[in-house]
Amino acid sequence: MRIVVTGGAGFIGSVLTPRLLAQGHRVHVVDNLMYGAQPILPFFFQPGFSFAEVDVRDRAALARELAGADVVIHLAALTGYPLCKKLPREAVEVNLGGATNVIELAPADARLVYASTGSNYGEVIGVCTEDTPLNPLSLYGETKTQAEQLFVARDNTVSLRFATAFGIGPRLRLDLMINDFTYQALHNRFLVIYEKHFRRTFLHVQDIARAIVHVVEHPDRLQHKVYNVGHDTLNYTKAEIVELLRRRLDFLVHFAEIGTDEDKRDYEVSYARIRATGFEPEVDIDRGLDEVIRALRLMRIRNPYSNV
Ligand SMILES: NC(=O)c1ccc[n+]([C@@H]2O[C@H](COP(=O)([O-])OP(=O)(O)OC[C@H]3O[C@@H](n4cnc5c(N)ncnc54)[C@H](O)[C@@H]3O)[C@@H](O)[C@H]2O)c1
């Protein structure tokens, strides 16, 4: 199949792309290279790989890149509430306008896969299912939710509400909670944690990529348009993640209410629906943490994000 991946040079896209290529698909990445081209350089050697430096806000250019696509996987976004808060106009233009463009310009018979997020739930008491009303609390959540509504109004479309990613990829994200905590613990040997009882699900980036490949390859198994993607065994509070790190690393921790998560990501989510299609994550928290520790030990990054 010819698969267009918008935002394919990002954290998830650069892990997803080689998995799609390995399955024999042709993969066309469309990305404005906000974070550079480094993550996708190894793929240019592969005959099935192609790339266009295009902004999803540019309708004429995007229309050219989407032509002939069997599947479009829409990852391009300004990701996370801090970035959207910093660039509010661009957040709306890219996250909502870009999504609108993809929906309007993709071939009518193409299947669309949208990268949605658990941030859409906002603050929820009880366990979220896909039918729980969405209550986004940040501009990031609002733009992702509104875009999801546009996607699910289209036939032949699936929206995947991913848990919070962690793990190592060619575009390293140190703003993700587990990656951030691990980096701080390793290099600063000190962690300040707020909202320590906040609970959410984590999902390794390789499993996010596997979930996308799964829905691309098994459309027959999809009875719904929206799926939570994660696993009940990967639900942890911040304090529990810190404890798991303390079993592996020597650092100081201070719990203090000095910040807040604007998306109020404190919720438990049911993953029964995606499990019924045959998807299970492969990376458990121990394997994932061990990978992150081994890799981040080698990093020589200055000015890391701090406890976001
Ligand atoms: N990482 C997570 O925890 C997570 C969780 C849930 C959902 N998601 C969603 O998955 C998608 C990918 O996330 P990620 O972690 O890979 O983020 P990322 O920031 O690493 O990747 C986003 C990519 O989109 C590109 N991009 C941004 N603006 C663009 C534009 N105007 N035109 C073209 N390309 C543009 C960037 O250059 C980048 O390569 C996003 O839509 C995000 O909302 C991520």
The ligand as an SDF file (V2000), in Angstrom:
LIG
                    3D

 44 48  0  0  0  0  0  0  0  0999 V2000
    3.8700   11.2530   22.1830 N   0  0  0  0  0  0  0  0  0  0  0  0
    2.7350   11.1110   22.8610 C   0  0  0  0  0  0  0  0  0  0  0  0
    2.7290   10.8580   24.0800 O   0  0  0  0  0  0  0  0  0  0  0  0
    1.4200   11.2270   22.1630 C   0  0  0  0  0  0  0  0  0  0  0  0
    0.3210   10.7880   22.8500 C   0  0  0  0  0  0  0  0  0  0  0  0
   -0.8980   10.9040   22.2470 C   0  0  0  0  0  0  0  0  0  0  0  0
   -0.9880   11.4480   20.9680 C   0  0  0  0  0  0  0  0  0  0  0  0
    0.1060   11.8830   20.3210 N   0  0  0  0  0  0  0  0  0  0  0  0
   -0.0640   12.4660   18.9890 C   0  0  0  0  0  0  0  0  0  0  0  0
    0.7650   11.7520   18.0850 O   0  0  0  0  0  0  0  0  0  0  0  0
    1.2490   12.6510   17.0790 C   0  0  0  0  0  0  0  0  0  0  0  0
    2.7550   12.5630   16.9760 C   0  0  0  0  0  0  0  0  0  0  0  0
    3.3410   12.8090   18.2400 O   0  0  0  0  0  0  0  0  0  0  0  0
    4.9180   12.7970   18.4520 P   0  0  0  0  0  0  0  0  0  0  0  0
    5.1630   12.4670   19.8690 O   0  0  0  0  0  0  0  0  0  0  0  0
    5.5560   12.0090   17.3910 O   0  0  0  0  0  0  0  0  0  0  0  0
    5.2170   14.3610   18.2530 O   0  0  0  0  0  0  0  0  0  0  0  0
    6.4520   15.1040   17.5380 P   0  0  0  0  0  0  0  0  0  0  0  0
    6.3540   16.5250   17.9580 O   0  0  0  0  0  0  0  0  0  0  0  0
    7.7020   14.3550   17.7840 O   0  0  0  0  0  0  0  0  0  0  0  0
    6.1210   14.9650   15.9890 O   0  0  0  0  0  0  0  0  0  0  0  0
    5.2810   15.8460   15.3040 C   0  0  0  0  0  0  0  0  0  0  0  0
    5.8140   15.9610   13.9010 C   0  0  0  0  0  0  0  0  0  0  0  0
    4.9270   16.8000   13.1780 O   0  0  0  0  0  0  0  0  0  0  0  0
    5.6990   17.7030   12.4120 C   0  0  0  0  0  0  0  0  0  0  0  0
    4.9300   18.9170   12.1930 N   0  0  0  0  0  0  0  0  0  0  0  0
    4.5790   19.8580   13.1080 C   0  0  0  0  0  0  0  0  0  0  0  0
    3.9180   20.8630   12.5170 N   0  0  0  0  0  0  0  0  0  0  0  0
    3.8370   20.5540   11.2080 C   0  0  0  0  0  0  0  0  0  0  0  0
    3.2740   21.2040   10.0860 C   0  0  0  0  0  0  0  0  0  0  0  0
    2.6830   22.3950   10.2000 N   0  0  0  0  0  0  0  0  0  0  0  0
    3.3720   20.6040    8.8760 N   0  0  0  0  0  0  0  0  0  0  0  0
    4.0040   19.4130    8.7460 C   0  0  0  0  0  0  0  0  0  0  0  0
    4.5720   18.7590    9.7680 N   0  0  0  0  0  0  0  0  0  0  0  0
    4.4760   19.3150   10.9960 C   0  0  0  0  0  0  0  0  0  0  0  0
    6.9580   17.9540   13.2330 C   0  0  0  0  0  0  0  0  0  0  0  0
    8.0260   18.4120   12.4200 O   0  0  0  0  0  0  0  0  0  0  0  0
    7.2190   16.5890   13.8260 C   0  0  0  0  0  0  0  0  0  0  0  0
    8.0630   15.8290   12.9960 O   0  0  0  0  0  0  0  0  0  0  0  0
    0.7420   14.0520   17.4590 C   0  0  0  0  0  0  0  0  0  0  0  0
   -0.4150   14.3020   16.6950 O   0  0  0  0  0  0  0  0  0  0  0  0
    0.3770   13.9130   18.9220 C   0  0  0  0  0  0  0  0  0  0  0  0
   -0.6690   14.7890   19.2780 O   0  0  0  0  0  0  0  0  0  0  0  0
    1.3230   11.7720   20.8870 C   0  0  0  0  0  0  0  0  0  0  0  0
  1  2  1  0
  2  3  2  0
  2  4  1  0
  4  5  1  0
  4 44  2  0
  5  6  2  0
  6  7  1  0
  7  8  2  0
  8  9  1  0
  8 44  1  0
  9 10  1  0
  9 42  1  0
 10 11  1  0
 11 12  1  0
 11 40  1  0
 12 13  1  0
 13 14  1  0
 14 15  2  0
 14 16  1  0
 14 17  1  0
 17 18  1  0
 18 19  2  0
 18 20  1  0
 18 21  1  0
 21 22  1  0
 22 23  1  0
 23 24  1  0
 23 38  1  0
 24 25  1  0
 25 26  1  0
 25 36  1  0
 26 27  1  0
 26 35  1  0
 27 28  2  0
 28 29  1  0
 29 30  1  0
 29 35  2  0
 30 31  1  0
 30 32  2  0
 32 33  1  0
 33 34  2  0
 34 35  1  0
 36 37  1  0
 36 38  1  0
 38 39  1  0
 40 41  1  0
 40 42  1  0
 42 43  1  0
M  CHG  2   8   1  16  -1
M  END
$$$$
